[in-house]
Amino acid sequence: MNYIYLIREHYPLLTRSEKKVADFILNSGKTIIYSTMNDIKKNTKVGDATIIRFCQKIGFSGFSDLKIEIAKEDFSHQKEQPSSKKYYDEIANTLIDALHLTIRLLDENKL
């Protein structure tokens, strides 16, 4: 499930300190993947326990679990997002590449 949706769904139930963590994560975007708990503590001025409680309130076992979910979502979005070309152009280019590779494999003497 989308972590942004989870944070927004649980936001009214969070304490003031947990809301600081939620706001930081929402504003950080995908860069949170590379953050540590110490980075979050420095930026939000909250303790380790608050970060863990926040993660647990939105349905994760801890901060690492949340980061893994964010990374999985980021990876799946990268795979899903088509390029600026039209879909059929991508299919045509894939087929053209396959034909070029096949031509390289052909041996005229054997044909």
C-alpha positions in Angstrom: 0.0 0.0 0.0 1.2 3.5 -0.7 3.1 4.9 2.2 1.8 8.5 1.5 -1.8 7.2 1.7 -1.0 5.5 5.0 0.6 8.6 6.5 -2.3 10.8 5.5 -4.9 8.3 6.7 -3.3 8.1 10.1 -2.2 11.7 10.4 -5.1 12.9 12.7 -4.2 10.1 15.1 -0.5 11.1 15.4 1.0 13.0 18.3 2.6 16.4 17.6 6.1 14.8 17.6 4.9 12.0 15.3 3.4 14.6 12.9 6.9 16.2 12.7 8.2 12.8 11.5 5.3 12.4 9.1 5.8 15.9 7.6 9.5 15.3 7.2 8.9 12.1 5.4 6.2 13.5 3.2 8.4 16.5 2.3 11.5 14.4 1.7 10.0 12.2 -0.9 12.1 9.3 -2.2 15.3 10.7 -0.6 14.1 9.3 2.7 15.4 5.9 1.4 18.9 7.2 1.9 18.2 8.8 5.3 19.0 7.3 8.7 17.1 7.6 11.9 19.8 10.1 13.0 19.0 12.3 10.0 15.3 12.3 10.9 16.2 13.0 14.6 18.3 16.0 13.6 15.7 17.4 11.3 12.6 16.8 13.4 14.1 17.1 16.9 12.4 13.9 18.1 13.8 10.7 19.6 14.2 7.2 18.3 11.1 6.0 20.1 8.9 8.6 18.4 10.2 7.5 15.0 9.5 3.9 15.8 6.1 4.6 17.2 5.2 6.6 14.1 6.3 3.7 11.8 4.2 1.3 13.9 1.2 3.5 13.9 1.1 3.6 10.2 1.5 -0.2 9.9 5.2 -1.0 9.7 7.4 -2.8 12.2 10.0 -0.1 12.3 11.9 2.5 10.3 13.8 0.0 8.2 10.5 -1.7 7.2 9.1 1.7 6.1 12.2 2.5 4.1 12.0 -0.8 2.3 8.4 -0.1 1.4 9.3 3.3 0.0 12.1 1.8 -2.0 9.8 -0.9 -3.4 7.3 1.7 -4.4 10.0 3.9 -6.0 11.3 0.9 -8.0 7.9 -0.2 -9.2 7.1 3.4 -10.3 10.3 3.5 -12.3 9.4 0.2 -14.0 5.8 1.3 -14.7 6.4 4.8 -16.0 6.4 4.8 -19.7 8.8 7.1 -21.5 7.5 10.2 -23.3 7.0 8.1 -26.5 3.7 6.5 -27.3 3.2 3.0 -26.2 3.1 1.5 -29.7 6.4 3.3 -30.5 8.0 1.5 -27.7 6.7 -1.8 -29.0 7.9 -1.0 -32.5 11.4 -0.1 -31.2 11.6 -3.4 -29.2 10.6 -5.4 -32.3 13.2 -3.5 -34.4 15.9 -4.2 -31.9 14.9 -7.9 -31.9 15.2 -8.0 -35.7 18.6 -6.3 -35.7 19.9 -8.8 -33.1 18.5 -11.7 -35.2 20.2 -10.4 -38.3 23.5 -10.4 -36.5 23.0 -14.0 -35.5 22.2 -15.1 -39.1 25.0 -17.0 -41.0 24.4 -16.6 -44.8 26.5 -19.7 -45.5 24.2 -21.8 -43.4 21.1 -20.3 -45.0 
